[in-house]
Amino acid sequence: MNRTPYVLARELTDVPDEVRAAPAPVVPVFPEPFSLRLVDVDSEDPRTITEWMRRPHLLETWEQDWTVERRHADCSAQLAGTFSRPCLLGYDFTALGDPETGRRDVAYVELYRPAKDEIAKLYRADPRDMGFHIATADTRLLGRGVMSAWMRQLVERIFETEPECRRVMCEPDYRNTPMRKALEKNGWQHLGDFDIRPDRRISLYTLTRDPADLPVLR
């Protein structure tokens, strides 16, 4: 029986050759207490992410009350292409004085190429631009500066790992005040709020390698 290929909703397919040729997003290596790894679709990872996304604080901002099967298909499609990479962020709670909890996965992260994403409709994206989405499942880390510290490291690691990347983008839901505050705390520049889709209003942010790399809005 033929199956319809899974389509990543945000991915643009009508893109210039230079954008299409850009490699998959880099997945940086982090020092303790953080770690970042690709989702293993043949493990319990899809089930774990599915449960996370049904938690109230993530259901509101991500709106992904999906089945395990759909999560598996979505992560598999990302891994098969060059648009985005699904990852799990790990954290060692020993850093917070809780060695009994130890290391565990705490967040779902998507690293992606904005030039291949719907936000490229908003600004003139470079093929090597990077973007990220994060869904922090473990609420014990929220409001403590932990995730803000990781986001700061993320940009540093991306710029170190991929010299051709000029800027990193992020576009949380415009209602996601904690995320917006975390970005602004780390020096991200707010480019404006936009209705990217009829049912989706975002706040577009950027952090550039150099001030001259500030994006130009369309």
Secondary structure, 3 states (H helix, E strand, C coil): CCCCCCCCCCECCCCCHHHHCCCCCCCCCCCCCEEEEECCCCCCHHHHHHHHHCCHHHHHHHCCCCCHHHHHHHHHHHHHCCCEEEEEEEEEHHHHCCCCCCEEEEEEEEEECHHHEHHHHCECCCCCCEEEEEEECCHHHCCCCHHHHHHHHHHHHHHHHCCCCCEEEECCECCCHHHHHHHHHCCCEEEEEEEEECCEEEEEEEEECCHHHCCCEC
